[in-house]
Amino acid sequence: MYMEINNQGFVSIEQVTSRYFKGTAPEKEQSGNISFGDLLKEKVNEAGSRELKFSKHASRRLMDRNINLSKEQIDRLQKGAQLSNRKGIKDSLVLMDEYAFIVNTGSNTVVTAMEKDADGENIYTNIDGAVLV
């Protein structure tokens, strides 16, 4: 008994491989000759040079508690945030003069601000590390 195979409309394996697999992988684009380490350092430096922001909550706390920061103090606070970021601290307690600040280093934002002995207990929670500036 002889079986007739009707292969009309079907493509052979040879046709598929020659059409879709040319034998060479597509070339990857080179984004310059920058190593991963150099790119990482560049991104960390960019993150560290961003201007420090104050959340609405922190701004309100500064006003309510009559905390007026000088340009020099803001620069020191930013330096503390940068140091925290370099060490991998996500939510940092930055202690400066008689003030305490919680800074989110990912967004470079001061989350809250207080005088160190404002509540008398000096307990700070939900932080990854502390920096004294």
N, C-alpha and C positions, 0 to 999 in steps of 0.2 A: 504494500500500500504506500502510496506516495502522497505526502502532504504538501500542499502549495502554500507558501507564506506570502501574504500580501503586505508589503512594507511601504506602501504608498503613503506619503505624508510623514513618515518617520525619518529621522536623521541618524546616520550611523555614528558610532563612537569616534571614528576617525574624523568625521566632519566636525563634531562638537569640540574635540581636543584641538584641532587646527584653528577653529574659529575663536575659541575662548581662552585657550592656553597657548600662548605664543612661545613658551619656553623661557621667558625672562620675567622676572618680578618687576612690577612698576617701580620706577625710581622714586626714592623718598626725597622730598625737598630738604635742602640744607638751609637752616636759618642762620647763616653765617658760620663761623668756626668758633663759636662760644661754647665752652664746656659747661656741663650741668652745674658744677661747683661755682663757676664765675657767674652764671645766671642767677643762682640762688643767692649769692652774696649781693648782687645788684638789687634783687627784689627785697632783701632784708634791709638794705640801706635806704631804698625808697620808702619802705614802711616806717623806718625809724625817723625819716626826715619830714614826715607829714606833720602838719600843725595839730596841736592838741586841741580837742573840742571838749565842751562841757555839756552834759545832758541837761534837759530841762530841770530834772530833779536836783542835780548838783548846783545849777545856777540858782535855783530857789533856796537851797540850803545855804549857799554863800550869802545871799541877801538876808535871809531870816537870821542868820548867825552873825551878821555884820563882819564877814570875813572879806577884807579887801586885799587882793594879791598885787604885789608890785611886778613889774616886768621881769626883774631878776628872779623873783619867786616862781613866776610862770615858767621861765627858762629852766630853773632847777627841777620843777615838777615834770616838765617835758623830758629832761635828761633822765629822771627816775623812770618814766614810762619807757623810754628807749632802752635803758639798762634791763628792765623787766622783760621787754620783748626779746632782746638778744639772749636772755637766759631761758626763754621758753615759758615764762610766766604769763598766763592768760588773764587772770584777775589779780591785780597786784595791790597791796597796801603800800602806799608811798607816804612815809613819815618825813615831814619837813617843818622845821621850827616847832611851833606849838600846834600844828595842824596835821590831820590825817586825811588821806584821800584814797578812795578805791578807784583804780583805773583799769578799764578793759583795754588791754593792749592790742587786741585784734582790730578794734574800731578806733583805737587811739582816743578814747573818750573817758573823761572823768565822770564816774557814775554817781559818786556822792562825796561830800566834804564835811568835815567836822573839826572841832577843836579836840586835841588828844584826850583831854580829861572831861569832855562834855557830859558824858553819862556816868562818870565815876568808876565804871567797871573796866573800861579799856579792853573790851572783847570785840574781836573782829572775826566774822565768819565768812565762809564761801570765798576764800582767797587761796591762791596757789603759792604765793610768796610775798615777801616784804622787802622794801628798799628804803634805806635811810639816805636822804639827800640834804 
